[in-house]
Structure formats: C-alpha cells, structure tokens
Amino acid sequence: MTVRLTWVQPEDLVGHELRQAAQDGRDTGDIEQRWYAAGGLPAPERAGASKAPGPRGLRTLAERLLDELGALESPLAADEPTGLSGIRAACARWPAPRTRPAESGPDRLHAAWLGRAAGCLLGKPVEKLPLAGIRALARATGNWPLTTWFTARGLPGGLAAAYPWNRRSAPTSLAENIDGMPEDDDLDHPLLTLLLLQRHGRGFSTCDLARLWLDELPAGRVFTAERIAYRNLLDGIEPPDTARHRNPFREWIGARIRADVHGWTHPGDPGAAAEQAHRDAVLTHTANGVYGAMFTAAALAEAAGGETDVHGCLATGLRVVPPRSRYAGAVRLGIGAARAERDFDTVVDLLHEVYGATHHWVHVLPNAALLAAALTHADGDFSRSIGCAVSGGWDTDSNGATAGSLAGLLAGRAAALPERWTAPLKNRLATSVAGFGSIGFDALAELTHQEVCRP
C-alpha cells in the first residue's frame, strides 16, 4: 500500500507553480516544455486529488524545475512587495496609530465568533462544488437567494447525484444534521492565534508561530500553503523562506483565514492589526496571499472599534494593501460590481468570467473580489452577508466565515444575530486544538477580550 500525502508531492506541485507563474507574468516557456515532454501533468482541476506516483525520474525533474521556477523574478514584484517596509512605503494612506481608547467588549466579540462559525458552517456542505451546482441545490429546496442552511430534504435524487455534497462536511453541516459547530480549519486557526497571543503576547515573532504549530497543530489539519510550510519547517527551513520554498500556494487564501483574531484584538487600530497579521502570514504566504490577511485584519479592527458602516471597513482594509497590487484590484472590482448591479447573481457571474478560467478556487484573488462584493451588496445585514458570500462559490466556507465575522462585529452583540443561525451552534465548538475542545463561543469571547485588555 502507498501512503499518498497530497499538497506536498513535487510532481503534483509543478503544474500549480506554472499556473502561478503565468498569473505573475514570469516566462516559463522552456521549463513548461521540459515538464510536459517528460510526461508531467498540468495543475489538476481539483488540487490535492490523489493519483499514482510518477516515475522516480519525474519526481527528480519536478524538484529541479520547482527550484528553477522559484528563481524567476515576477515583473509585478515592484508593485507587490512582501516585506512590511515595502508594503508600508506603497500605502500612502496607511492608518495612523490609535490615539484614544477603544475597546471591543465581550458581547461584540461573542457576535464575531458566532458570525464566523455560522458563515463557515453555511458554506461547508458546498465547498468544492461548482457555482451551477450550488445554485441548483439551493433552488431545488426553495432556498435561493440563500436565507437558511442547505438541506438534503426534498432534494431530487438526480440532482443529488450530479452535485454531491462535500462528503466530509455534509454529515454535520446540513440543516437536518447540525449539532454544534464541527471542526474546521477556519475555526482551528483563530483558536491557534488566540493561543499564540496568550503565550507570547502581541510581540510574537513568526518563529513563535512556527514553534506553536509544531507543538500544537496536527499536520493533517493543514492544507495547501500551510502544509508546504509545515513540511519546510520539518526540513529545517526557517521563516520566511518557509513561504517561498517549493510553495505554489503562497498566494492562496490560507493566511486570510488566520487574520480574524489579529483584527478583533486591535479595536480601532487597523494599522497595528495589519502589522500583526503580516507577522503571521509570512510564515506561509507572499505578496497577495499576505495582503489578504492584512486587509481582513484591518477591516475587522475598524469594525471592532465601533465602526458601523461596512463600506468604511472595506475602505480601511484597502489602506493597508499596495494600491497597484492585484489584491487591491480584486477588492475594487468586487466593490464596483456590487455597486453597479443590483442583482447579486449577475455580480457573481461577472467575477467568475474574470477569474474562473485562470485561478484555482482557493486562490486569494477571486475570493477577495467575491468577499468584497458580498459585503458591499449586503450593506451590513448579517444574513445577506453570509448568504451572498457562500452563494458566489469558490472557497465557500472561508468566505462565509470572514463575512460572518465582520457582519457579527457590525451587529454589535450576539443577541442581534438571527437565532436561526446561532441556535444550531449550541454554544459548542469541536476542535483538535488542545485545550479548546467543546468550548463555548461565549467563553472564547471572554478569552479574546482578555487579549484586548492586555497591555
């Protein structure tokens, strides 16, 4: 029997690196020709799909080509720096440090935790499904636009066969099955961030985070860029090289799902939240992948500080992103499309036309555009925020989680969130992060508030 660990096999990574290179404008003609001539495959339609290992010679070639591809300079690098000094230099409107007290109380943080969980859970059963499938499943049960949980009740058999639910998630995330919040990496990572702050405070280093992962995070609970970085750590590679070495997923969405606690614990101080998120993100990501975390942390910090206008929060998020970067362009595209078109399905169709053929569904750019469009269209309404974020496809649970986090903060208190979203969570979160198993969201809010108040 062969043990096939996805996301790390060199022969599986070359196709993804070639795709990223094409998006970066790097010239890979010779490398691509050598790869395909040797029998190499392009990036699979669904990354991480298992397939038999190639010949030993193909793996050796893959390792060499990954190193050659990594050495190619992107013509976009000047507009998309990864280092914090370069990012700050590019951002002429970087937020000024907070000068007056601002506190995000436990009840507001409770709403943020609940919102993140509800949005994530809504998106779990349709993660990896194509947009057409998500729409068909919801419409068949009278749930379009999305206003409540997905269900298999009353679903025609042929439709269920054509668009099968995410088999890992459906048993715990369909309306008829929900019994508390099941484990998900979109909730595991905020727990780890909370643990990081408890142990090291706000002055933590990227190496502190790396050690925490090795101590507390099971390797099987990380994916894409995080799994590559984890492997690199075990190979003795130090941060931030862990983000760059043979890592074609370094501009995917992973760092963004780790950003919430950085924003929640810096109410009214988006610049400081973005800097903290940067220290976290560079363990695994570069450039646009890092901007996803910084943008999210800054927008959440603005909301945690009392901002009640979602559009102001999105504008604040853009202030910590280099304006000529592709990430800033994606956010502006999403906001502009949602403002110009009242029908959200039409907005989503436009975004899929722009990104669907060129970017993987976990890449940060299409998801940035969709998240910005969903939040703009929903105008602060909680149910519409998570419903729009999930209904647009791509990384449904991650987009639902981030949208729910921000909309929860804007709601201001847990009781303001609709009970149909919060009651099924039963104030219980499952996780493999030690010390947090079956913890309540109210308890998490109190622990998070302690970090807000820490000097």
PADOTI-160075 format. One record per residue (C-alpha): residue number from 0; residue in three letters; x, y, z. Coordinates in steps of 0.02 Angstrom, whole numbers, plus 32768, in hexadecimal, padded with zeros to 4 digits. Layout:
N
TIFI/NUM/ala/X/Y/Z
...
***
This chain:
455
TIFI/0/met/8000/8000/8000
TIFI/1/thr/803E/80B0/7FD4
TIFI/2/val/8023/8140/804D
TIFI/3/arg/7FFC/81D4/7FDE
TIFI/4/leu/8006/827C/8037
TIFI/5/thr/7FB9/8303/7FCC
TIFI/6/trp/7FF4/83B7/7FBC
TIFI/7/val/80AD/838D/7FD0
TIFI/8/gln/80DF/8315/7F45
TIFI/9/pro/8157/8371/7ED1
TIFI/10/glu/810B/8328/7E33
TIFI/11/asp/8060/8368/7E6C
TIFI/12/leu/80A2/8418/7E8B
TIFI/13/val/80F2/8445/7DE5
TIFI/14/gly/804E/845F/7D8A
TIFI/15/his/8011/84D4/7E13
TIFI/16/glu/80B5/8535/7E0F
TIFI/17/leu/80A7/8547/7D52
TIFI/18/arg/7FF7/858C/7D68
TIFI/19/gln/8033/8608/7DEC
TIFI/20/ala/80C4/8639/7D7B
TIFI/21/ala/804C/865F/7CED
TIFI/22/gln/7FE7/86CF/7D60
TIFI/23/asp/8088/8726/7D96
TIFI/24/gly/80C2/8742/7CE3
TIFI/25/arg/815F/86D8/7CFA
TIFI/26/asp/81A8/868A/7C5B
TIFI/27/thr/819E/85CE/7C73
TIFI/28/gly/819D/8593/7BBE
TIFI/29/asp/8239/8526/7BC7
TIFI/30/ile/820E/84DE/7C72
TIFI/31/glu/815C/84B7/7C3D
TIFI/32/gln/8198/8460/7BA0
TIFI/33/arg/8212/83F3/7C01
TIFI/34/trp/818D/83C5/7C80
TIFI/35/tyr/8109/838D/7C03
TIFI/36/ala/8189/8336/7B94
TIFI/37/ala/81B9/82CB/7C2A
TIFI/38/gly/8105/8298/7C48
TIFI/39/gly/80DA/8318/7CCE
TIFI/40/leu/8027/8350/7CE6
TIFI/41/pro/7FDA/83FD/7CF8
TIFI/42/ala/7F87/8434/7D9B
TIFI/43/pro/7EF3/83C0/7DB9
TIFI/44/glu/7E44/8405/7DAF
TIFI/45/arg/7E34/83E5/7E68
TIFI/46/ala/7ED8/83FD/7EC3
TIFI/47/gly/7F09/8374/7F3A
TIFI/48/ala/7EB6/82E9/7ED8
TIFI/49/ser/7F0E/8244/7EF6
TIFI/50/lys/7F65/81EF/7E65
TIFI/51/ala/7FEA/816C/7E55
TIFI/52/pro/809C/81A8/7E6D
TIFI/53/gly/80FD/81C8/7DCE
TIFI/54/pro/81A4/817B/7DA2
TIFI/55/arg/8234/81A3/7E16
TIFI/56/gly/8286/8208/7D8B
TIFI/57/leu/81EB/8275/7D7B
TIFI/58/arg/81F3/82A2/7E33
TIFI/59/thr/82AB/82D1/7E24
TIFI/60/leu/8283/833E/7D8E
TIFI/61/ala/81F1/838D/7DEC
TIFI/62/glu/8261/83BE/7E7C
TIFI/63/arg/82DE/840E/7E06
TIFI/64/leu/8259/846B/7DA4
TIFI/65/leu/8205/84AD/7E42
TIFI/66/asp/82AB/84F9/7E76
TIFI/67/glu/82C3/8545/7DC9
TIFI/68/leu/8213/858D/7DCC
TIFI/69/gly/8230/85D4/7E79
TIFI/70/ala/82C9/8631/7E3C
TIFI/71/leu/8268/868D/7DB2
TIFI/72/glu/8243/8741/7DDF
TIFI/73/ser/8190/877D/7DCB
TIFI/74/pro/817E/881E/7D66
TIFI/75/leu/80F7/884E/7DE2
TIFI/76/ala/8169/8841/7E7B
TIFI/77/ala/8189/88FD/7E86
TIFI/78/asp/80CE/891E/7E9D
TIFI/79/glu/80B3/8887/7F0E
TIFI/80/pro/8136/8885/7F98
TIFI/81/thr/812F/8805/8024
TIFI/82/gly/819B/885D/80A6
TIFI/83/leu/813E/88CF/811E
TIFI/84/ser/81AD/8965/80FA
TIFI/85/gly/8189/8957/8040
TIFI/86/ile/80CF/8943/805D
TIFI/87/arg/80C9/89DB/80CE
TIFI/88/ala/812D/8A41/8052
TIFI/89/ala/80AE/8A17/7FCB
TIFI/90/cys/8019/8A47/8037
TIFI/91/ala/800F/8B04/803C
TIFI/92/arg/7F73/8AFF/80AA
TIFI/93/trp/7FB0/8A82/812B
TIFI/94/pro/7F40/8A96/81C6
TIFI/95/ala/7F87/8B01/8252
TIFI/96/pro/7FA2/8AAD/82FC
TIFI/97/arg/7F0F/8AB2/8372
TIFI/98/thr/7F18/8B4A/83E6
TIFI/99/arg/7E79/8B31/844D
TIFI/100/pro/7E3C/8A9A/84AF
TIFI/101/ala/7DD1/8A21/844E
TIFI/102/glu/7D90/897D/8493
TIFI/103/ser/7D35/88EE/8443
TIFI/104/gly/7CCD/88A6/84D0
TIFI/105/pro/7CAB/87ED/84EB
TIFI/106/asp/7BFD/87F5/84A0
TIFI/107/arg/7C3C/8840/83FC
TIFI/108/leu/7CC5/87BB/83F6
TIFI/109/his/7C43/8736/841B
TIFI/110/ala/7BE4/8770/8381
TIFI/111/ala/7C84/8768/831B
TIFI/112/trp/7CAA/86B5/8351
TIFI/113/leu/7BF6/867E/8331
TIFI/114/gly/7BF3/86D7/828A
TIFI/115/arg/7C93/8684/8252
TIFI/116/ala/7C52/85D9/8284
TIFI/117/ala/7BA7/85EE/8233
TIFI/118/gly/7BEF/862D/818F
TIFI/119/cys/7C6D/85A1/818A
TIFI/120/leu/7BEA/851D/81B0
TIFI/121/leu/7B76/8560/8129
TIFI/122/gly/7BFE/854B/80A7
TIFI/123/lys/7C40/84A1/80DD
TIFI/124/pro/7BCB/842A/807F
TIFI/125/val/7BE7/8481/7FD6
TIFI/126/glu/7CA2/849C/7FE2
TIFI/127/lys/7CF4/8462/7F3F
TIFI/128/leu/7C4F/8460/7EE0
TIFI/129/pro/7C3F/84C5/7E3F
TIFI/130/leu/7BD4/8561/7E40
TIFI/131/ala/7B4D/850D/7DD6
TIFI/132/gly/7B40/8481/7E56
TIFI/133/ile/7B30/84F7/7EEB
TIFI/134/arg/7AA4/8555/7E94
TIFI/135/ala/7A49/84B7/7E5E
TIFI/136/leu/7A4F/8467/7F0B
TIFI/137/ala/7A0F/8503/7F62
TIFI/138/arg/7987/8529/7EE2
TIFI/139/ala/7946/8476/7EE9
TIFI/140/thr/7920/848B/7FA2
TIFI/141/gly/78D9/853C/7F95
TIFI/142/asn/7972/858D/7FE3
TIFI/143/trp/79AB/860A/7F5F
TIFI/144/pro/79E8/868C/7F82
TIFI/145/leu/7A32/8633/8019
TIFI/146/thr/79D3/865F/80B6
TIFI/147/thr/79F2/85C3/811F
TIFI/148/trp/7A59/8522/8126
TIFI/149/phe/7A6A/84A9/8095
TIFI/150/thr/7A02/840B/80A4
TIFI/151/ala/79F3/8363/804D
TIFI/152/arg/793A/8356/807B
TIFI/153/gly/78CF/8354/7FDF
TIFI/154/leu/7965/8358/7F6B
TIFI/155/pro/794A/82F9/7EC8
TIFI/156/gly/79B9/825E/7EBF
TIFI/157/gly/7A00/828A/7E16
TIFI/158/leu/7A37/8336/7E51
TIFI/159/ala/7A88/82ED/7EED
TIFI/160/ala/7AE9/8274/7E7E
TIFI/161/ala/7B1E/82FC/7E05
TIFI/162/tyr/7B5B/8370/7E90
TIFI/163/pro/7B8A/8308/7F28
TIFI/164/trp/7BA3/8367/7FCA
TIFI/165/asn/7C52/8376/8011
TIFI/166/arg/7C57/82C7/805A
TIFI/167/arg/7CC4/82F8/80EE
TIFI/168/ser/7C52/8388/8121
TIFI/169/ala/7BA0/8358/80F3
TIFI/170/pro/7B86/82E1/8187
TIFI/171/thr/7B9B/8374/81FF
TIFI/172/ser/7B6E/840F/819A
TIFI/173/leu/7AC5/83F1/8148
TIFI/174/ala/7A2F/843A/81A3
TIFI/175/glu/79F0/8390/81DB
TIFI/176/asn/7A99/835D/8222
TIFI/177/ile/7ADE/83F8/8279
TIFI/178/asp/7B06/83D6/8330
TIFI/179/gly/7B82/845B/8366
TIFI/180/met/7C13/849E/82FF
TIFI/181/pro/7C7D/8412/82B6
TIFI/182/glu/7D38/8421/82A2
TIFI/183/asp/7D79/8489/8211
TIFI/184/asp/7E20/84D9/81EB
TIFI/185/asp/7DC6/8581/81DD
TIFI/186/leu/7DA6/8574/8299
TIFI/187/asp/7E42/8513/82CA
TIFI/188/his/7EB3/859F/8290
TIFI/189/pro/7E5E/8629/82F5
TIFI/190/leu/7E70/85B8/838D
TIFI/191/leu/7F29/85A6/8369
TIFI/192/thr/7F3A/8663/8357
TIFI/193/leu/7EE7/8678/8400
TIFI/194/leu/7F60/85F8/8449
TIFI/195/leu/7FF1/8654/83F6
TIFI/196/leu/7FC0/86F8/8449
TIFI/197/gln/7FA7/86A4/84F2
TIFI/198/arg/8057/865C/84EC
TIFI/199/his/80BB/86E6/8498
TIFI/200/gly/8052/8784/849A
TIFI/201/arg/8044/87FF/840C
TIFI/202/gly/8101/8801/83F4
TIFI/203/phe/8103/874F/83B4
TIFI/204/ser/8179/8725/8325
TIFI/205/thr/8158/86BC/828B
TIFI/206/cys/81CC/863A/82D8
TIFI/207/asp/815D/8637/8373
TIFI/208/leu/80CA/860A/8304
TIFI/209/ala/8130/8584/82AC
TIFI/210/arg/815E/8533/8352
TIFI/211/leu/80A9/853B/838B
TIFI/212/trp/8072/84DE/82EE
TIFI/213/leu/80F2/8456/8309
TIFI/214/asp/80BD/8445/83BF
TIFI/215/glu/8000/8451/83AF
TIFI/216/leu/7FC4/843D/82FC
TIFI/217/pro/7FB0/838E/82B1
TIFI/218/ala/8000/8387/8205
TIFI/219/gly/7F62/833B/81BE
TIFI/220/arg/7F00/83D7/81EC
TIFI/221/val/7F60/844A/8176
TIFI/222/phe/7F4A/8458/80BA
TIFI/223/thr/7F96/84AB/8020
TIFI/224/ala/8013/8533/8051
TIFI/225/glu/8009/8506/8109
TIFI/226/arg/8036/8451/80E7
TIFI/227/ile/80C8/8485/807A
TIFI/228/ala/8108/84FA/8102
TIFI/229/tyr/80F2/8473/8185
TIFI/230/arg/8159/83FB/811B
TIFI/231/asn/81DC/8481/8102
TIFI/232/leu/81E9/849A/81BE
TIFI/233/leu/8205/83E1/81D6
TIFI/234/asp/828D/83E9/8150
TIFI/235/gly/82E7/8470/81B5
TIFI/236/ile/82B6/8504/8149
TIFI/237/glu/829E/85A5/81AC
TIFI/238/pro/8216/8629/8195
TIFI/239/pro/81F7/8688/8127
TIFI/240/asp/8249/860E/80AC
TIFI/241/thr/81C3/8592/80E4
TIFI/242/ala/8149/85F7/807B
TIFI/243/arg/81B3/85F7/7FDD
TIFI/244/his/8209/854F/7FD0
TIFI/245/arg/81AD/84E1/7F53
TIFI/246/asn/8108/852E/7F86
TIFI/247/pro/8094/8552/7EF3
TIFI/248/phe/8005/8578/7F6B
TIFI/249/arg/8057/8611/7FBA
TIFI/250/glu/7FD5/8687/7F6F
TIFI/251/trp/7F3E/861E/7F9C
TIFI/252/ile/7EC1/8643/8026
TIFI/253/gly/7F10/85ED/80BD
TIFI/254/ala/7F5B/8684/8114
TIFI/255/arg/7EB5/86E1/810A
TIFI/256/ile/7E5C/865E/8174
TIFI/257/arg/7EDB/867E/81FF
TIFI/258/ala/7EBF/873A/8208
TIFI/259/asp/7E22/8752/826E
TIFI/260/val/7E68/8751/831F
TIFI/261/his/7EEE/87CE/82EA
TIFI/262/gly/7E63/8845/82B9
TIFI/263/trp/7DF0/8820/834C
TIFI/264/thr/7E79/8844/83CB
TIFI/265/his/7EA7/88EE/8380
TIFI/266/pro/7E02/894E/8389
TIFI/267/gly/7E12/89F4/8330
TIFI/268/asp/7EC8/89D5/8300
TIFI/269/pro/7EC7/8988/8251
TIFI/270/gly/7F7D/89AF/822C
TIFI/271/ala/7FB9/894E/82C5
TIFI/272/ala/7F42/88BF/829A
TIFI/273/ala/7F87/88B6/81E9
TIFI/274/glu/803B/88B3/8228
TIFI/275/gln/8013/8826/829F
TIFI/276/ala/7FBB/87C5/8215
TIFI/277/his/8054/87DF/81A7
TIFI/278/arg/80C5/8788/8227
TIFI/279/asp/804E/86F5/8224
TIFI/280/ala/8033/86EE/8168
TIFI/281/val/80E9/86EC/8130
TIFI/282/leu/8101/8640/817D
TIFI/283/thr/80A0/85FA/80E9
TIFI/284/his/807A/8680/8068
TIFI/285/thr/80C2/870C/7FFF
TIFI/286/ala/807F/87AB/7FAD
TIFI/287/asn/7FC5/879B/7F87
TIFI/288/gly/7FB4/8708/7FFE
TIFI/289/val/7FF7/8779/8088
TIFI/290/tyr/7F89/880B/8054
TIFI/291/gly/7EEF/879E/806D
TIFI/292/ala/7F1A/878C/8125
TIFI/293/met/7F48/8843/813B
TIFI/294/phe/7EAB/8884/80E4
TIFI/295/thr/7E3B/8814/814D
TIFI/296/ala/7E90/883F/81F3
TIFI/297/ala/7E85/88FA/81CF
TIFI/298/ala/7DCD/88F4/819B
TIFI/299/leu/7DA1/888F/8236
TIFI/300/ala/7E04/8903/82A9
TIFI/301/glu/7DA1/8995/8265
TIFI/302/ala/7CFD/893C/8289
TIFI/303/ala/7D3A/8902/8335
TIFI/304/gly/7D5D/89B7/8361
TIFI/305/gly/7CA8/89E8/8346
TIFI/306/glu/7C9C/8A0E/828B
TIFI/307/thr/7BEB/89E0/8256
TIFI/308/asp/7BFB/89FA/819A
TIFI/309/val/7C3A/8962/813B
TIFI/310/his/7C71/89CF/80AA
TIFI/311/gly/7CE1/8A33/811E
TIFI/312/cys/7D2D/8991/815D
TIFI/313/leu/7D54/8956/80AC
TIFI/314/ala/7DA1/89FF/8083
TIFI/315/thr/7E0F/89F0/811E
TIFI/316/gly/7E47/8944/80E8
TIFI/317/leu/7E81/8989/8042
TIFI/318/arg/7EEF/8A08/809B
TIFI/319/val/7F69/897E/80D0
TIFI/320/val/7F74/892E/8023
TIFI/321/pro/7FEA/896E/7F9C
TIFI/322/pro/7F73/89C8/7F26
TIFI/323/arg/7FC4/8987/7E85
TIFI/324/ser/7FBC/88D2/7EBF
TIFI/325/arg/7F48/8851/7E74
TIFI/326/tyr/7EF6/883B/7F1F
TIFI/327/ala/7EC3/88F2/7F27
TIFI/328/gly/7E82/88E2/7E75
TIFI/329/ala/7E1A/8849/7EA4
TIFI/330/val/7DCB/88A2/7F38
TIFI/331/arg/7DA5/893D/7ED0
TIFI/332/leu/7D59/88CE/7E49
TIFI/333/gly/7CE7/8878/7EC5
TIFI/334/ile/7CAF/891A/7F16
TIFI/335/gly/7C93/896F/7E6E
TIFI/336/ala/7C30/88DD/7E26
TIFI/337/ala/7BBE/88D4/7EBE
TIFI/338/arg/7B9D/898E/7EB8
TIFI/339/ala/7B77/898C/7DFE
TIFI/340/glu/7B04/88F5/7DF9
TIFI/341/arg/7A71/88D5/7E6E
TIFI/342/asp/7A60/881C/7E42
TIFI/343/phe/7AE6/87BF/7EA3
TIFI/344/asp/7AE3/8726/7E31
TIFI/345/thr/7B16/8799/7DA2
TIFI/346/val/7BA5/87DC/7E0C
TIFI/347/val/7BE1/872B/7E30
TIFI/348/asp/7BD6/86FC/7D78
TIFI/349/leu/7C46/8790/7D4E
TIFI/350/leu/7CC8/875E/7DCF
TIFI/351/his/7CCA/86AB/7D8F
TIFI/352/glu/7CE4/86EC/7CDF
TIFI/353/val/7D7C/874C/7D1B
TIFI/354/tyr/7DCD/86C8/7D88
TIFI/355/gly/7D7A/8620/7D6A
TIFI/356/ala/7DE7/85E2/7CDB
TIFI/357/thr/7E8F/861C/7D1F
TIFI/358/his/7E8D/860B/7DDC
TIFI/359/his/7E75/8577/7E4F
TIFI/360/trp/7DDB/857F/7EBF
TIFI/361/val/7E49/8593/7F5B
TIFI/362/his/7EB4/8620/7F13
TIFI/363/val/7EA7/86C0/7F77
TIFI/364/leu/7E7C/8734/7EE5
TIFI/365/pro/7DD2/86F2/7EAB
TIFI/366/asn/7D9F/86DA/7F5F
TIFI/367/ala/7DD4/878C/7F8A
TIFI/368/ala/7D67/87D0/7EFE
TIFI/369/leu/7CD4/8765/7F33
TIFI/370/leu/7CE2/878F/7FEC
TIFI/371/ala/7CE9/884A/7FC7
TIFI/372/ala/7C54/883C/7F52
TIFI/373/ala/7BEE/87D8/7FCF
TIFI/374/leu/7C0E/8850/805F
TIFI/375/thr/7BEB/88E7/7FF2
TIFI/376/his/7B49/889F/7FB0
TIFI/377/ala/7B0C/8868/805C
TIFI/378/asp/7B2A/8917/80A3
TIFI/379/gly/7B4B/88D5/8153
TIFI/380/asp/7AB8/885C/815F
TIFI/381/phe/7AF5/87BC/81B2
TIFI/382/ser/7A8B/873C/8156
TIFI/383/arg/7AAA/878A/80AD
TIFI/384/ser/7B65/8799/80D1
TIFI/385/ile/7B80/86E1/80EE
TIFI/386/gly/7AFF/86AD/806E
TIFI/387/cys/7B4E/8714/7FE3
TIFI/388/ala/7BFF/86DE/8012
TIFI/389/val/7BD1/8626/8009
TIFI/390/ser/7B5F/8634/7F71
TIFI/391/gly/7BEE/8672/7F05
TIFI/392/gly/7C4B/85CD/7F0B
TIFI/393/trp/7D08/85B4/7F12
TIFI/394/asp/7D45/85A1/7FC7
TIFI/395/thr/7C97/85A3/8011
TIFI/396/asp/7CBB/857E/80C7
TIFI/397/ser/7D4E/85F7/80D3
TIFI/398/asn/7CEE/8685/8080
TIFI/399/gly/7C56/8663/80EB
TIFI/400/ala/7CC2/8665/8188
TIFI/401/thr/7D16/870B/8163
TIFI/402/ala/7C73/875C/812E
TIFI/403/gly/7C1F/871D/81CC
TIFI/404/ser/7CAD/875C/8239
TIFI/405/leu/7CA1/880E/81F6
TIFI/406/ala/7BE3/8810/81F2
TIFI/407/gly/7BDF/87CD/82A4
TIFI/408/leu/7C4D/885C/82DF
TIFI/409/leu/7BDE/88D8/8285
TIFI/410/ala/7B45/888D/82DB
TIFI/411/gly/7B9B/88B8/8380
TIFI/412/arg/7B57/882F/83F0
TIFI/413/ala/7B30/8777/83E7
TIFI/414/ala/7A75/878F/8405
TIFI/415/ala/7A6A/87F9/8367
TIFI/416/leu/7A93/8764/82F8
TIFI/417/pro/79FE/8701/82B7
TIFI/418/glu/79DB/866A/8325
TIFI/419/arg/79CB/85F5/828F
TIFI/420/trp/7A87/860B/8277
TIFI/421/thr/7AC1/8606/832B
TIFI/422/ala/7A4D/8589/8382
TIFI/423/pro/7A8A/84EE/8320
TIFI/424/leu/7B3D/8516/8355
TIFI/425/lys/7B09/84EA/8407
TIFI/426/asn/7B98/8551/844D
TIFI/427/arg/7C0E/84C2/8428
TIFI/428/leu/7CA8/84BA/83B8
TIFI/429/ala/7D01/8418/838C
TIFI/430/thr/7DBC/8424/836C
TIFI/431/ser/7E5C/83BF/8377
TIFI/432/val/7EBA/8456/83BD
TIFI/433/ala/7EE8/841E/846C
TIFI/434/gly/7E8D/8476/84F9
TIFI/435/phe/7DFC/84B7/8490
TIFI/436/gly/7D93/841B/8471
TIFI/437/ser/7CD6/843C/847E
TIFI/438/ile/7CF6/84EC/84BC
TIFI/439/gly/7C67/8569/84B6
TIFI/440/phe/7C6B/8604/844A
TIFI/441/asp/7C43/866E/84E2
TIFI/442/ala/7CDF/862A/8538
TIFI/443/leu/7D46/864E/849D
TIFI/444/ala/7D06/8700/849D
TIFI/445/glu/7D40/8716/8551
TIFI/446/leu/7DEC/86CE/8529
TIFI/447/thr/7DFB/8740/8491
TIFI/448/his/7DC7/87D6/84F9
TIFI/449/gln/7E54/87B0/8573
TIFI/450/glu/7ECD/87C5/84E1
TIFI/451/val/7E7B/886A/84B0
TIFI/452/cys/7E99/88AA/8561
TIFI/453/arg/7F4A/8869/8570
TIFI/454/pro/7FC7/88FB/8578
***
